[in-house]
C-alpha cells in the first residue's frame, strides 16, 4: 500500500502497470483520475475516461493492468489517494 500526496491544482502521472491492478481510494481531499486504455483486446481500447472521487463519497477505483492513469487534485486541500497495488 502507498499513500500519495497531491497538492491542490497539481497532477501526478501518467503511470501504467503491465501486470498489476491498482485499487485506489481517497482518504482526504478530492481527485480526478484520467484513464487511457492501452489494452488492444479491450472493448474500451484507446478510450479516455475521467473519474472523480472524494473523501465524502468514498469509493474504490480499480485500474486494471495496461491502463494508463494520472491523478489531479481538484479540491482546495491536499488530496491523499491511498493506492493498494
C-alpha positions in Angstrom: 0.0 0.0 0.0 1.2 3.5 -0.8 -0.2 6.9 0.4 0.3 9.6 -2.2 0.2 13.4 -1.6 -1.2 15.6 -4.3 -1.3 19.4 -3.7 -4.3 21.5 -5.0 -4.1 22.0 -8.7 -1.3 19.5 -9.2 -1.2 16.4 -11.4 0.7 13.2 -10.9 1.1 10.6 -13.6 0.8 9.2 -16.2 1.7 5.7 -15.0 0.8 2.2 -16.2 1.4 -1.2 -14.7 1.8 -4.2 -17.1 1.0 -7.0 -14.5 -0.8 -5.5 -11.5 -4.1 -3.8 -11.0 -4.3 -0.7 -8.8 -7.0 -0.2 -6.2 -7.4 3.4 -5.1 -9.5 5.3 -2.5 -9.3 8.9 -1.4 -8.7 9.3 2.3 -8.7 13.1 2.3 -9.5 15.7 -0.4 -10.9 15.4 -3.9 -9.2 14.0 -7.0 -9.9 13.4 -10.7 -8.4 10.3 -12.3 -7.9 10.3 -16.1 -7.6 6.8 -17.6 -6.4 5.8 -21.0 -7.0 2.2 -22.0 -4.0 0.8 -24.0 -5.1 -2.8 -24.0 -5.6 -3.9 -27.6 -8.1 -6.6 -26.7 -10.3 -4.4 -24.5 -13.7 -3.1 -25.7 -12.6 0.4 -24.4 -9.2 0.3 -26.2 -7.9 3.8 -26.9 -10.8 5.5 -24.9 -10.2 8.1 -22.2 -12.3 8.2 -19.1 -12.4 10.7 -16.2 -13.4 9.6 -12.7 -14.0 12.0 -9.8 -13.7 10.7 -6.2 -13.5 12.4 -2.9 -13.5 11.8 0.8 -17.3 12.4 1.1 -18.3 9.8 -1.4 -15.6 7.3 -0.8 -15.4 4.5 -3.3 -12.8 2.0 -4.5 -11.4 2.8 -8.0 -9.9 -0.3 -9.7 -7.5 0.5 -12.5 -6.7 -2.7 -14.5 -3.2 -3.5 -15.7 -2.5 -1.9 -19.0 -4.5 1.2 -18.4 -2.5 4.5 -18.2 -3.7 6.8 -15.4 -3.0 10.2 -13.9 -4.4 11.9 -10.9 -5.3 15.6 -10.5 -6.2 17.3 -7.2 -9.5 19.1 -7.9 -10.1 20.3 -4.3 -8.8 23.1 -2.1 -6.8 20.9 0.3 -4.1 18.3 -0.1 -5.5 15.1 -1.5 -4.3 11.7 -0.2 -5.1 8.9 -2.6 -4.4 5.5 -0.9 -3.1 3.0 -3.5 -3.3 -0.7 -3.0 -1.3 -2.3 -5.8 
